[in-house]
Amino acid sequence: MATIKACSSRLVPVALLLCGLIVMGSISGLEAKDKDGKVCIETCQEAYYMTCPSTGNAKLNPACNCCLASLKEDGCTIYLKDGTVEKCPRT
């Protein structure tokens, strides 16, 4: 019985530490920052695809918006489902 108590008393702090690390990791994953440290708002536009200068005419999975697209590469273009085009600025 003493070994069970000793074992469980050692596991509780370890379990709490692991839970804390998991929570901290998930909290930091909720925000996305661009290259200048600006926080990107995750409002998604309805888009079919996007293109970026490095891939030429290849149709890529679209980013939610230009701020998030700039995390991958500057100067991408997002082709929206309503037929409009959003050209992301080069920084």
Secondary structure as UniProt FT lines:
FT   HELIX           2..28
FT   TURN            29..30
FT   STRAND          32..33
FT   TURN            35..36
FT   STRAND          39..40
FT   STRAND          47..51
FT   HELIX           53..55
FT   TURN            56..57
FT   HELIX           66..72
FT   TURN            74..75
FT   STRAND          77..80
FT   TURN            81..82
FT   STRAND          85..87
//
